[in-house]
């Protein structure tokens, strides 16, 4: 899910100004809204996961998410 999509659903997204690879971003499920904590390093290395709330497969829009916090996907 992109940050723009999260904002369209009026979900609050907290993004610290200075992120490191071990810092965590909560990613909300588009189906059940359960959030999943993922580190920046995990987001850089993965593009999908199963939601712990409803087991739906979530596709992480890595480039959009990382760009939204001022980081590159590399």
PQR file with spaces between the fields and no chain letter, atoms N, CA, C, O and H, PARSE charges and radii, in Angstrom:
ATOM       1  N    UNK     1       0.848   -1.165    0.000 -0.4000 1.5000
ATOM       2  CA   UNK     1       0.000    0.000    0.000 -0.0000 2.0000
ATOM       3  C    UNK     1       0.889    1.221    0.000  0.5500 1.7000
ATOM       4  O    UNK     1       1.882    1.286    0.723 -0.5500 1.4000
ATOM       5  N    UNK     2       0.526    2.171   -0.805 -0.4000 1.5000
ATOM       6  CA   UNK     2       1.295    3.403   -0.845 -0.0000 2.0000
ATOM       7  C    UNK     2       0.840    4.346    0.253  0.5500 1.7000
ATOM       8  O    UNK     2      -0.240    4.184    0.820 -0.5500 1.4000
ATOM       9  H    UNK     2      -0.281    2.118   -1.392  0.4000 1.0000
ATOM      10  N    UNK     3       1.666    5.323    0.543 -0.4000 1.5000
ATOM      11  CA   UNK     3       1.292    6.324    1.529 -0.0000 2.0000
ATOM      12  C    UNK     3       0.076    7.108    1.068  0.5500 1.7000
ATOM      13  O    UNK     3      -0.776    7.462    1.883 -0.5500 1.4000
ATOM      14  H    UNK     3       2.543    5.455    0.081  0.4000 1.0000
ATOM      15  N    UNK     4      -0.016    7.386   -0.229 -0.4000 1.5000
ATOM      16  CA   UNK     4      -1.181    8.101   -0.753 -0.0000 2.0000
ATOM      17  C    UNK     4      -2.462    7.319   -0.521  0.5500 1.7000
ATOM      18  O    UNK     4      -3.487    7.898   -0.160 -0.5500 1.4000
ATOM      19  H    UNK     4       0.676    7.099   -0.891  0.4000 1.0000
ATOM      20  N    UNK     5      -2.415    5.993   -0.729 -0.4000 1.5000
ATOM      21  CA   UNK     5      -3.597    5.166   -0.484 -0.0000 2.0000
ATOM      22  C    UNK     5      -3.972    5.172    0.986  0.5500 1.7000
ATOM      23  O    UNK     5      -5.154    5.249    1.321 -0.5500 1.4000
ATOM      24  H    UNK     5      -1.583    5.522   -1.022  0.4000 1.0000
ATOM      25  N    UNK     6      -2.989    5.091    1.863 -0.4000 1.5000
ATOM      26  CA   UNK     6      -3.266    5.135    3.300 -0.0000 2.0000
ATOM      27  C    UNK     6      -3.910    6.464    3.677  0.5500 1.7000
ATOM      28  O    UNK     6      -4.841    6.503    4.482 -0.5500 1.4000
ATOM      29  H    UNK     6      -2.029    5.029    1.591  0.4000 1.0000
ATOM      30  N    UNK     7      -3.414    7.545    3.097 -0.4000 1.5000
ATOM      31  CA   UNK     7      -3.991    8.859    3.383 -0.0000 2.0000
ATOM      32  C    UNK     7      -5.412    8.975    2.848  0.5500 1.7000
ATOM      33  O    UNK     7      -6.252    9.617    3.479 -0.5500 1.4000
ATOM      34  H    UNK     7      -2.657    7.513    2.444  0.4000 1.0000
ATOM      35  N    UNK     8      -5.705    8.362    1.689 -0.4000 1.5000
ATOM      36  CA   UNK     8      -7.053    8.389    1.125 -0.0000 2.0000
ATOM      37  C    UNK     8      -8.047    7.711    2.057  0.5500 1.7000
ATOM      38  O    UNK     8      -9.223    8.072    2.080 -0.5500 1.4000
ATOM      39  H    UNK     8      -5.023    7.840    1.176  0.4000 1.0000
ATOM      40  N    UNK     9      -7.582    6.734    2.822 -0.4000 1.5000
ATOM      41  CA   UNK     9      -8.439    6.035    3.777 -0.0000 2.0000
ATOM      42  C    UNK     9      -8.452    6.737    5.134  0.5500 1.7000
ATOM      43  O    UNK     9      -9.042    6.240    6.093 -0.5500 1.4000
ATOM      44  H    UNK     9      -6.626    6.441    2.803  0.4000 1.0000
ATOM      45  N    UNK    10      -7.800    7.891    5.203 -0.4000 1.5000
ATOM      46  CA   UNK    10      -7.715    8.677    6.435 -0.0000 2.0000
ATOM      47  C    UNK    10      -7.015    7.937    7.563  0.5500 1.7000
ATOM      48  O    UNK    10      -7.326    8.155    8.734 -0.5500 1.4000
ATOM      49  H    UNK    10      -7.321    8.294    4.423  0.4000 1.0000
ATOM      50  N    UNK    11      -6.064    7.058    7.221 -0.4000 1.5000
ATOM      51  CA   UNK    11      -5.260    6.387    8.233 -0.0000 2.0000
ATOM      52  C    UNK    11      -4.088    7.278    8.554  0.5500 1.7000
ATOM      53  O    UNK    11      -3.462    7.834    7.651 -0.5500 1.4000
ATOM      54  H    UNK    11      -5.811    6.882    6.269  0.4000 1.0000
ATOM      55  N    UNK    12      -3.782    7.419    9.826 -0.4000 1.5000
ATOM      56  CA   UNK    12      -2.630    8.208   10.223 -0.0000 2.0000
ATOM      57  C    UNK    12      -1.370    7.392    9.986  0.5500 1.7000
ATOM      58  O    UNK    12      -1.308    6.212   10.332 -0.5500 1.4000
ATOM      59  H    UNK    12      -4.291    6.967   10.559  0.4000 1.0000
ATOM      60  N    UNK    13      -0.378    8.023    9.401 -0.4000 1.5000
ATOM      61  CA   UNK    13       0.892    7.362    9.137 -0.0000 2.0000
ATOM      62  C    UNK    13       1.972    8.169    9.835  0.5500 1.7000
ATOM      63  O    UNK    13       2.200    9.328    9.488 -0.5500 1.4000
ATOM      64  H    UNK    13      -0.428    8.982    9.120  0.4000 1.0000
ATOM      65  N    UNK    14       2.634    7.576   10.807 -0.4000 1.5000
ATOM      66  CA   UNK    14       3.713    8.254   11.527 -0.0000 2.0000
ATOM      67  C    UNK    14       5.034    7.863   10.909  0.5500 1.7000
ATOM      68  O    UNK    14       5.397    6.687   10.888 -0.5500 1.4000
ATOM      69  H    UNK    14       2.449    6.635   11.089  0.4000 1.0000
ATOM      70  N    UNK    15       5.750    8.848   10.405 -0.4000 1.5000
ATOM      71  CA   UNK    15       7.036    8.597    9.780 -0.0000 2.0000
ATOM      72  C    UNK    15       8.088    9.498   10.410  0.5500 1.7000
ATOM      73  O    UNK    15       8.082   10.705   10.166 -0.5500 1.4000
ATOM      74  H    UNK    15       5.455    9.803   10.422  0.4000 1.0000
ATOM      75  N    UNK    16       8.990    8.946   11.213 -0.4000 1.5000
ATOM      76  CA   UNK    16      10.046    9.751   11.824 -0.0000 2.0000
ATOM      77  C    UNK    16      10.894   10.442   10.763  0.5500 1.7000
ATOM      78  O    UNK    16      11.048    9.933    9.652 -0.5500 1.4000
ATOM      79  H    UNK    16       8.995    7.966   11.411  0.4000 1.0000
ATOM      80  N    UNK    17      11.438   11.594   11.106 -0.4000 1.5000
ATOM      81  CA   UNK    17      12.237   12.355   10.156 -0.0000 2.0000
ATOM      82  C    UNK    17      13.509   11.623    9.745  0.5500 1.7000
ATOM      83  O    UNK    17      13.864   11.636    8.567 -0.5500 1.4000
ATOM      84  H    UNK    17      11.314   12.007   12.008  0.4000 1.0000
ATOM      85  N    UNK    18      14.194   10.994   10.671 -0.4000 1.5000
ATOM      86  CA   UNK    18      15.461   10.335   10.363 -0.0000 2.0000
ATOM      87  C    UNK    18      15.305    8.836   10.581  0.5500 1.7000
ATOM      88  O    UNK    18      15.251    8.361   11.715 -0.5500 1.4000
ATOM      89  H    UNK    18      13.906   10.984   11.628  0.4000 1.0000
ATOM      90  N    UNK    19      15.233    8.109    9.490 -0.4000 1.5000
ATOM      91  CA   UNK    19      15.029    6.670    9.576 -0.0000 2.0000
ATOM      92  C    UNK    19      16.328    5.922    9.293  0.5500 1.7000
ATOM      93  O    UNK    19      17.123    6.332    8.447 -0.5500 1.4000
ATOM      94  H    UNK    19      15.277    8.494    8.568  0.4000 1.0000
ATOM      95  N    UNK    20      16.531    4.825   10.008 -0.4000 1.5000
ATOM      96  CA   UNK    20      17.645    3.927    9.724 -0.0000 2.0000
ATOM      97  C    UNK    20      17.047    2.569    9.369  0.5500 1.7000
ATOM      98  O    UNK    20      15.847    2.358    9.542 -0.5500 1.4000
ATOM      99  H    UNK    20      15.885    4.492   10.696  0.4000 1.0000
ATOM     100  N    UNK    21      17.864    1.656    8.880 -0.4000 1.5000
ATOM     101  CA   UNK    21      17.365    0.359    8.444 -0.0000 2.0000
ATOM     102  C    UNK    21      16.680   -0.448    9.545  0.5500 1.7000
ATOM     103  O    UNK    21      15.862   -1.318    9.248 -0.5500 1.4000
ATOM     104  H    UNK    21      18.840    1.828    8.740  0.4000 1.0000
ATOM     105  N    UNK    22      16.999   -0.176   10.805 -0.4000 1.5000
ATOM     106  CA   UNK    22      16.373   -0.950   11.884 -0.0000 2.0000
ATOM     107  C    UNK    22      15.121   -0.286   12.451  0.5500 1.7000
ATOM     108  O    UNK    22      14.489   -0.833   13.354 -0.5500 1.4000
ATOM     109  H    UNK    22      17.664    0.531   11.046  0.4000 1.0000
ATOM     110  N    UNK    23      14.763    0.869   11.942 -0.4000 1.5000
ATOM     111  CA   UNK    23      13.548    1.522   12.410 -0.0000 2.0000
ATOM     112  C    UNK    23      12.324    0.899   11.759  0.5500 1.7000
ATOM     113  O    UNK    23      12.403    0.348   10.662 -0.5500 1.4000
ATOM     114  H    UNK    23      15.276    1.314   11.208  0.4000 1.0000
ATOM     115  N    UNK    24      11.210    0.992   12.438 -0.4000 1.5000
ATOM     116  CA   UNK    24       9.997    0.272   12.050 -0.0000 2.0000
ATOM     117  C    UNK    24       8.933    1.231   11.533  0.5500 1.7000
ATOM     118  O    UNK    24       8.741    2.328   12.058 -0.5500 1.4000
ATOM     119  H    UNK    24      11.146    1.440   13.330  0.4000 1.0000
ATOM     120  N    UNK    25       8.248    0.780   10.487 -0.4000 1.5000
ATOM     121  CA   UNK    25       7.063    1.458    9.964 -0.0000 2.0000
ATOM     122  C    UNK    25       5.913    0.473   10.087  0.5500 1.7000
ATOM     123  O    UNK    25       6.060   -0.701    9.747 -0.5500 1.4000
ATOM     124  H    UNK    25       8.403   -0.111   10.060  0.4000 1.0000
ATOM     125  N    UNK    26       4.774    0.939   10.568 -0.4000 1.5000
ATOM     126  CA   UNK    26       3.571    0.106   10.657 -0.0000 2.0000
ATOM     127  C    UNK    26       2.850    0.177    9.314  0.5500 1.7000
ATOM     128  O    UNK    26       2.492    1.262    8.856 -0.5500 1.4000
ATOM     129  H    UNK    26       4.654    1.892   10.844  0.4000 1.0000
ATOM     130  N    UNK    27       2.638   -0.976    8.685 -0.4000 1.5000
ATOM     131  CA   UNK    27       1.957   -1.027    7.393 -0.0000 2.0000
ATOM     132  C    UNK    27       0.553   -1.591    7.603  0.5500 1.7000
ATOM     133  O    UNK    27       0.412   -2.716    8.083 -0.5500 1.4000
ATOM     134  H    UNK    27       2.929   -1.857    9.058  0.4000 1.0000
ATOM     135  N    UNK    28      -0.492   -0.828    7.250 -0.4000 1.5000
ATOM     136  CA   UNK    28      -1.862   -1.306    7.458 -0.0000 2.0000
ATOM     137  C    UNK    28      -2.332   -2.225    6.332  0.5500 1.7000
ATOM     138  O    UNK    28      -1.990   -2.016    5.168 -0.5500 1.4000
ATOM     139  H    UNK    28      -0.377    0.086    6.860  0.4000 1.0000
ATOM     140  N    UNK    29      -3.108   -3.230    6.680 -0.4000 1.5000
ATOM     141  CA   UNK    29      -3.731   -4.129    5.708 -0.0000 2.0000
ATOM     142  C    UNK    29      -4.906   -3.397    5.061  0.5500 1.7000
ATOM     143  O    UNK    29      -5.694   -2.749    5.750 -0.5500 1.4000
ATOM     144  H    UNK    29      -3.386   -3.400    7.626  0.4000 1.0000
ATOM     145  N    UNK    30      -5.018   -3.502    3.744 -0.4000 1.5000
ATOM     146  CA   UNK    30      -6.113   -2.845    3.033 -0.0000 2.0000
ATOM     147  C    UNK    30      -7.450   -3.549    3.274  0.5500 1.7000
ATOM     148  O    UNK    30      -8.506   -2.976    3.007 -0.5500 1.4000
ATOM     149  H    UNK    30      -4.377   -4.028    3.185  0.4000 1.0000
ATOM     150  N    UNK    31      -7.411   -4.777    3.775 -0.4000 1.5000
ATOM     151  CA   UNK    31      -8.633   -5.550    3.967 -0.0000 2.0000
ATOM     152  C    UNK    31      -9.195   -5.419    5.377  0.5500 1.7000
ATOM     153  O    UNK    31     -10.374   -5.110    5.551 -0.5500 1.4000
ATOM     154  H    UNK    31      -6.553   -5.242    3.993  0.4000 1.0000
ATOM     155  N    UNK    32      -8.354   -5.653    6.387 -0.4000 1.5000
ATOM     156  CA   UNK    32      -8.849   -5.669    7.772 -0.0000 2.0000
ATOM     157  C    UNK    32      -8.273   -4.549    8.633  0.5500 1.7000
ATOM     158  O    UNK    32      -8.675   -4.382    9.784 -0.5500 1.4000
ATOM     159  H    UNK    32      -7.397   -5.904    6.246  0.4000 1.0000
ATOM     160  N    UNK    33      -7.339   -3.787    8.083 -0.4000 1.5000
ATOM     161  CA   UNK    33      -6.709   -2.640    8.756 -0.0000 2.0000
ATOM     162  C    UNK    33      -5.784   -3.013    9.912  0.5500 1.7000
ATOM     163  O    UNK    33      -5.357   -2.144   10.672 -0.5500 1.4000
ATOM     164  H    UNK    33      -7.013   -3.923    7.148  0.4000 1.0000
ATOM     165  N    UNK    34      -5.473   -4.309   10.047 -0.4000 1.5000
ATOM     166  CA   UNK    34      -4.456   -4.725   11.011 -0.0000 2.0000
ATOM     167  C    UNK    34      -3.121   -4.160   10.551  0.5500 1.7000
ATOM     168  O    UNK    34      -2.797   -4.224    9.365 -0.5500 1.4000
ATOM     169  H    UNK    34      -5.820   -5.015    9.429  0.4000 1.0000
ATOM     170  N    UNK    35      -2.346   -3.610   11.472 -0.4000 1.5000
ATOM     171  CA   UNK    35      -1.040   -3.090   11.084 -0.0000 2.0000
ATOM     172  C    UNK    35       0.042   -4.121   11.361  0.5500 1.7000
ATOM     173  O    UNK    35      -0.044   -4.911   12.300 -0.5500 1.4000
ATOM     174  H    UNK    35      -2.609   -3.558   12.436  0.4000 1.0000
ATOM     175  N    UNK    36       1.061   -4.086   10.515 -0.4000 1.5000
ATOM     176  CA   UNK    36       2.196   -4.995   10.645 -0.0000 2.0000
ATOM     177  C    UNK    36       3.465   -4.175   10.749  0.5500 1.7000
ATOM     178  O    UNK    36       3.757   -3.375    9.860 -0.5500 1.4000
ATOM     179  H    UNK    36       1.131   -3.444    9.752  0.4000 1.0000
ATOM     180  N    UNK    37       4.232   -4.359   11.826 -0.4000 1.5000
ATOM     181  CA   UNK    37       5.486   -3.617   11.950 -0.0000 2.0000
ATOM     182  C    UNK    37       6.554   -4.219   11.050  0.5500 1.7000
ATOM     183  O    UNK    37       6.836   -5.414   11.131 -0.5500 1.4000
ATOM     184  H    UNK    37       3.995   -5.008   12.548  0.4000 1.0000
ATOM     185  N    UNK    38       7.143   -3.406   10.205 -0.4000 1.5000
ATOM     186  CA   UNK    38       8.204   -3.849    9.303 -0.0000 2.0000
ATOM     187  C    UNK    38       9.355   -2.862    9.381  0.5500 1.7000
ATOM     188  O    UNK    38       9.142   -1.650    9.404 -0.5500 1.4000
ATOM     189  H    UNK    38       6.915   -2.435   10.139  0.4000 1.0000
ATOM     190  N    UNK    39      10.572   -3.381    9.422 -0.4000 1.5000
ATOM     191  CA   UNK    39      11.736   -2.493    9.443 -0.0000 2.0000
ATOM     192  C    UNK    39      11.998   -1.961    8.038  0.5500 1.7000
ATOM     193  O    UNK    39      11.552   -2.539    7.047 -0.5500 1.4000
ATOM     194  H    UNK    39      10.745   -4.366    9.403  0.4000 1.0000
ATOM     195  N    UNK    40      12.731   -0.848    7.970 -0.4000 1.5000
ATOM     196  CA   UNK    40      13.128   -0.296    6.680 -0.0000 2.0000
ATOM     197  C    UNK    40      13.915   -1.349    5.899  0.5500 1.7000
ATOM     198  O    UNK    40      13.714   -1.498    4.694 -0.5500 1.4000
ATOM     199  H    UNK    40      13.094   -0.379    8.775  0.4000 1.0000
ATOM     200  N    UNK    41      14.807   -2.078    6.568 -0.4000 1.5000
ATOM     201  CA   UNK    41      15.589   -3.132    5.902 -0.0000 2.0000
ATOM     202  C    UNK    41      14.666   -4.199    5.316  0.5500 1.7000
ATOM     203  O    UNK    41      14.886   -4.652    4.193 -0.5500 1.4000
ATOM     204  H    UNK    41      14.971   -1.957    7.547  0.4000 1.0000
ATOM     205  N    UNK    42      13.633   -4.607    6.062 -0.4000 1.5000
ATOM     206  CA   UNK    42      12.696   -5.607    5.571 -0.0000 2.0000
ATOM     207  C    UNK    42      11.961   -5.079    4.340  0.5500 1.7000
ATOM     208  O    UNK    42      11.795   -5.803    3.359 -0.5500 1.4000
ATOM     209  H    UNK    42      13.454   -4.239    6.975  0.4000 1.0000
ATOM     210  N    UNK    43      11.523   -3.825    4.388 -0.4000 1.5000
ATOM     211  CA   UNK    43      10.806   -3.222    3.261 -0.0000 2.0000
ATOM     212  C    UNK    43      11.686   -3.172    2.022  0.5500 1.7000
ATOM     213  O    UNK    43      11.212   -3.401    0.909 -0.5500 1.4000
ATOM     214  H    UNK    43      11.657   -3.237    5.185  0.4000 1.0000
ATOM     215  N    UNK    44      12.968   -2.872    2.211 -0.4000 1.5000
ATOM     216  CA   UNK    44      13.896   -2.840    1.072 -0.0000 2.0000
ATOM     217  C    UNK    44      14.069   -4.214    0.439  0.5500 1.7000
ATOM     218  O    UNK    44      14.293   -4.312   -0.767 -0.5500 1.4000
ATOM     219  H    UNK    44      13.353   -2.685    3.115  0.4000 1.0000
ATOM     220  N    UNK    45      13.967   -5.285    1.240 -0.4000 1.5000
ATOM     221  CA   UNK    45      14.250   -6.635    0.759 -0.0000 2.0000
ATOM     222  C    UNK    45      13.008   -7.414    0.317  0.5500 1.7000
ATOM     223  O    UNK    45      13.143   -8.436   -0.356 -0.5500 1.4000
ATOM     224  H    UNK    45      13.785   -5.205    2.220  0.4000 1.0000
ATOM     225  N    UNK    46      11.820   -6.966    0.671 -0.4000 1.5000
ATOM     226  CA   UNK    46      10.594   -7.735    0.407 -0.0000 2.0000
ATOM     227  C    UNK    46       9.546   -6.859   -0.259  0.5500 1.7000
ATOM     228  O    UNK    46       9.561   -5.636   -0.123 -0.5500 1.4000
ATOM     229  H    UNK    46      11.710   -6.136    1.218  0.4000 1.0000
ATOM     230  N    UNK    47       8.634   -7.503   -0.983 -0.4000 1.5000
ATOM     231  CA   UNK    47       7.572   -6.732   -1.604 -0.0000 2.0000
ATOM     232  C    UNK    47       6.181   -7.286   -1.307  0.5500 1.7000
ATOM     233  O    UNK    47       5.188   -6.770   -1.821 -0.5500 1.4000
ATOM     234  H    UNK    47       8.622   -8.497   -1.094  0.4000 1.0000
ATOM     235  N    UNK    48       6.100   -8.333   -0.481 -0.4000 1.5000
ATOM     236  CA   UNK    48       4.786   -8.849   -0.092 -0.0000 2.0000
ATOM     237  C    UNK    48       4.887   -9.653    1.202  0.5500 1.7000
ATOM     238  O    UNK    48       5.952  -10.155    1.562 -0.5500 1.4000
ATOM     239  H    UNK    48       6.906   -8.752   -0.064  0.4000 1.0000
ATOM     240  N    UNK    49       3.769   -9.759    1.882 -0.4000 1.5000
ATOM     241  CA   UNK    49       3.686  -10.545    3.115 -0.0000 2.0000
ATOM     242  C    UNK    49       2.224  -10.903    3.355  0.5500 1.7000
ATOM     243  O    UNK    49       1.335  -10.328    2.727 -0.5500 1.4000
ATOM     244  H    UNK    49       2.904   -9.351    1.590  0.4000 1.0000
ATOM     245  N    UNK    50       1.970  -11.835    4.249 -0.4000 1.5000
ATOM     246  CA   UNK    50       0.602  -12.191    4.616 -0.0000 2.0000
ATOM     247  C    UNK    50       0.218  -11.446    5.883  0.5500 1.7000
ATOM     248  O    UNK    50       0.960  -11.433    6.865 -0.5500 1.4000
ATOM     249  H    UNK    50       2.692  -12.302    4.760  0.4000 1.0000
ATOM     250  N    UNK    51      -0.952  -10.827    5.843 -0.4000 1.5000
ATOM     251  CA   UNK    51      -1.452  -10.070    6.991 -0.0000 2.0000
ATOM     252  C    UNK    51      -1.675  -11.003    8.176  0.5500 1.7000
ATOM     253  O    UNK    51      -2.268  -12.070    8.017 -0.5500 1.4000
ATOM     254  H    UNK    51      -1.555  -10.838    5.045  0.4000 1.0000
ATOM     255  N    UNK    52      -1.204  -10.612    9.369 -0.4000 1.5000
ATOM     256  CA   UNK    52      -1.427  -11.457   10.540 -0.0000 2.0000
ATOM     257  C    UNK    52      -2.883  -11.458   11.007  0.5500 1.7000
ATOM     258  O    UNK    52      -3.287  -12.335   11.770 -0.5500 1.4000
ATOM     259  H    UNK    52      -0.722   -9.746    9.497  0.4000 1.0000
ATOM     260  N    UNK    53      -3.670  -10.482   10.554 -0.4000 1.5000
ATOM     261  CA   UNK    53      -5.070  -10.391   10.969 -0.0000 2.0000
ATOM     262  C    UNK    53      -6.009  -11.234   10.134  0.5500 1.7000
ATOM     263  O    UNK    53      -6.868  -11.930   10.676 -0.5500 1.4000
ATOM     264  H    UNK    53      -3.341   -9.769    9.934  0.4000 1.0000
ATOM     265  N    UNK    54      -5.854  -11.178    8.802 -0.4000 1.5000
ATOM     266  CA   UNK    54      -6.792  -11.869    7.911 -0.0000 2.0000
ATOM     267  C    UNK    54      -6.114  -12.808    6.926  0.5500 1.7000
ATOM     268  O    UNK    54      -6.789  -13.461    6.130 -0.5500 1.4000
ATOM     269  H    UNK    54      -5.156  -10.613    8.362  0.4000 1.0000
ATOM     270  N    UNK    55      -4.793  -12.886    6.967 -0.4000 1.5000
ATOM     271  CA   UNK    55      -3.979  -13.752    6.121 -0.0000 2.0000
ATOM     272  C    UNK    55      -4.011  -13.367    4.636  0.5500 1.7000
ATOM     273  O    UNK    55      -3.573  -14.147    3.790 -0.5500 1.4000
ATOM     274  H    UNK    55      -4.244  -12.356    7.613  0.4000 1.0000
ATOM     275  N    UNK    56      -4.521  -12.181    4.314 -0.4000 1.5000
ATOM     276  CA   UNK    56      -4.498  -11.715    2.925 -0.0000 2.0000
ATOM     277  C    UNK    56      -3.063  -11.410    2.527  0.5500 1.7000
ATOM     278  O    UNK    56      -2.264  -10.961    3.349 -0.5500 1.4000
ATOM     279  H    UNK    56      -4.877  -11.547    5.001  0.4000 1.0000
ATOM     280  N    UNK    57      -2.742  -11.657    1.261 -0.4000 1.5000
ATOM     281  CA   UNK    57      -1.406  -11.314    0.787 -0.0000 2.0000
ATOM     282  C    UNK    57      -1.372   -9.813    0.490  0.5500 1.7000
ATOM     283  O    UNK    57      -2.179   -9.304   -0.288 -0.5500 1.4000
ATOM     284  H    UNK    57      -3.391  -12.021    0.594  0.4000 1.0000
ATOM     285  N    UNK    58      -0.436   -9.125    1.114 -0.4000 1.5000
ATOM     286  CA   UNK    58      -0.280   -7.685    0.968 -0.0000 2.0000
ATOM     287  C    UNK    58       0.923   -7.420    0.083  0.5500 1.7000
ATOM     288  O    UNK    58       2.014   -7.933    0.334 -0.5500 1.4000
ATOM     289  H    UNK    58       0.220   -9.539    1.745  0.4000 1.0000
ATOM     290  N    UNK    59       0.723   -6.622   -0.950 -0.4000 1.5000
ATOM     291  CA   UNK    59       1.817   -6.208   -1.824 -0.0000 2.0000
ATOM     292  C    UNK    59       2.301   -4.852   -1.317  0.5500 1.7000
ATOM     293  O    UNK    59       1.543   -3.883   -1.264 -0.5500 1.4000
ATOM     294  H    UNK    59      -0.163   -6.205   -1.154  0.4000 1.0000
ATOM     295  N    UNK    60       3.566   -4.806   -0.951 -0.4000 1.5000
ATOM     296  CA   UNK    60       4.167   -3.579   -0.431 -0.0000 2.0000
ATOM     297  C    UNK    60       4.675   -2.761   -1.607  0.5500 1.7000
ATOM     298  O    UNK    60       5.502   -3.231   -2.387 -0.5500 1.4000
ATOM     299  H    UNK    60       4.182   -5.593   -0.994  0.4000 1.0000
ATOM     300  N    UNK    61       4.180   -1.543   -1.731 -0.4000 1.5000
ATOM     301  CA   UNK    61       4.664   -0.645   -2.772 -0.0000 2.0000
ATOM     302  C    UNK    61       5.925    0.030   -2.238  0.5500 1.7000
ATOM     303  O    UNK    61       5.920    1.179   -1.798 -0.5500 1.4000
ATOM     304  H    UNK    61       3.507   -1.161   -1.097  0.4000 1.0000
ATOM     305  N    UNK    62       6.995   -0.742   -2.301 -0.4000 1.5000
ATOM     306  CA   UNK    62       8.272   -0.370   -1.686 -0.0000 2.0000
ATOM     307  C    UNK    62       8.767    1.002   -2.123  0.5500 1.7000
ATOM     308  O    UNK    62       9.103    1.836   -1.283 -0.5500 1.4000
ATOM     309  H    UNK    62       6.999   -1.676   -2.659  0.4000 1.0000
ATOM     310  N    UNK    63       8.815    1.239   -3.424 -0.4000 1.5000
ATOM     311  CA   UNK    63       9.366    2.509   -3.902 -0.0000 2.0000
ATOM     312  C    UNK    63       8.560    3.695   -3.403  0.5500 1.7000
ATOM     313  O    UNK    63       9.134    4.691   -2.964 -0.5500 1.4000
ATOM     314  H    UNK    63       8.542    0.561   -4.106  0.4000 1.0000
ATOM     315  N    UNK    64       7.251    3.602   -3.463 -0.4000 1.5000
ATOM     316  CA   UNK    64       6.401    4.701   -3.003 -0.0000 2.0000
ATOM     317  C    UNK    64       6.514    4.892   -1.495  0.5500 1.7000
ATOM     318  O    UNK    64       6.575    6.024   -1.016 -0.5500 1.4000
ATOM     319  H    UNK    64       6.785    2.792   -3.820  0.4000 1.0000
ATOM     320  N    UNK    65       6.542    3.791   -0.744 -0.4000 1.5000
ATOM     321  CA   UNK    65       6.644    3.880    0.704 -0.0000 2.0000
ATOM     322  C    UNK    65       7.956    4.505    1.141  0.5500 1.7000
ATOM     323  O    UNK    65       7.974    5.413    1.972 -0.5500 1.4000
ATOM     324  H    UNK    65       6.492    2.872   -1.133  0.4000 1.0000
ATOM     325  N    UNK    66       9.056    4.018    0.578 -0.4000 1.5000
ATOM     326  CA   UNK    66      10.376    4.556    0.948 -0.0000 2.0000
ATOM     327  C    UNK    66      10.565    5.977    0.442  0.5500 1.7000
ATOM     328  O    UNK    66      11.178    6.797    1.126 -0.5500 1.4000
ATOM     329  H    UNK    66       9.041    3.280   -0.097  0.4000 1.0000
ATOM     330  N    UNK    67      10.050    6.285   -0.746 -0.4000 1.5000
ATOM     331  CA   UNK    67      10.154    7.653   -1.256 -0.0000 2.0000
ATOM     332  C    UNK    67       9.388    8.614   -0.360  0.5500 1.7000
ATOM     333  O    UNK    67       9.791    9.764   -0.183 -0.5500 1.4000
ATOM     334  H    UNK    67       9.552    5.619   -1.302  0.4000 1.0000
ATOM     335  N    UNK    68       8.282    8.140    0.205 -0.4000 1.5000
ATOM     336  CA   UNK    68       7.480    8.969    1.097 -0.0000 2.0000
ATOM     337  C    UNK    68       8.198    9.360    2.373  0.5500 1.7000
ATOM     338  O    UNK    68       7.824   10.337    3.023 -0.5500 1.4000
ATOM     339  H    UNK    68       7.954    7.206    0.061  0.4000 1.0000
ATOM     340  N    UNK    69       9.221    8.610    2.737 -0.4000 1.5000
ATOM     341  CA   UNK    69      10.005    8.932    3.930 -0.0000 2.0000
ATOM     342  C    UNK    69      11.391    9.432    3.566  0.5500 1.7000
ATOM     343  O    UNK    69      12.267    9.541    4.423 -0.5500 1.4000
ATOM     344  H    UNK    69       9.525    7.816    2.210  0.4000 1.0000
ATOM     345  N    UNK    70      11.587    9.740    2.266 -0.4000 1.5000
ATOM     346  CA   UNK    70      12.844   10.325    1.825 -0.0000 2.0000
ATOM     347  C    UNK    70      13.985    9.347    1.642  0.5500 1.7000
ATOM     348  O    UNK    70      15.151    9.736    1.716 -0.5500 1.4000
ATOM     349  H    UNK    70      10.875    9.651    1.569  0.4000 1.0000
ATOM     350  N    UNK    71      13.666    8.066    1.403 -0.4000 1.5000
ATOM     351  CA   UNK    71      14.702    7.054    1.205 -0.0000 2.0000
ATOM     352  C    UNK    71      14.578    6.429   -0.172  0.5500 1.7000
ATOM     353  O    UNK    71      13.508    6.480   -0.779 -0.5500 1.4000
ATOM     354  H    UNK    71      12.719    7.750    1.344  0.4000 1.0000
ATOM     355  N    UNK    72      15.647    5.842   -0.669 -0.4000 1.5000
ATOM     356  CA   UNK    72      15.639    5.104   -1.916 -0.0000 2.0000
ATOM     357  C    UNK    72      15.376    3.634   -1.624  0.5500 1.7000
ATOM     358  O    UNK    72      15.673    3.153   -0.530 -0.5500 1.4000
ATOM     359  H    UNK    72      16.515    5.800   -0.176  0.4000 1.0000
ATOM     360  N    UNK    73      14.822    2.924   -2.596 -0.4000 1.5000
ATOM     361  CA   UNK    73      14.561    1.489   -2.421 -0.0000 2.0000
ATOM     362  C    UNK    73      15.836    0.666   -2.492  0.5500 1.7000
ATOM     363  O    UNK    73      15.824   -0.501   -2.102 -0.5500 1.4000
ATOM     364  H    UNK    73      14.581    3.315   -3.485  0.4000 1.0000
ATOM     365  N    UNK    74      16.934    1.233   -2.976 -0.4000 1.5000
ATOM     366  CA   UNK    74      18.194    0.493   -3.115 -0.0000 2.0000
ATOM     367  C    UNK    74      18.820    0.162   -1.782  0.5500 1.7000
ATOM     368  O    UNK    74      19.883   -0.458   -1.736 -0.5500 1.4000
ATOM     369  H    UNK    74      16.944    2.181   -3.293  0.4000 1.0000
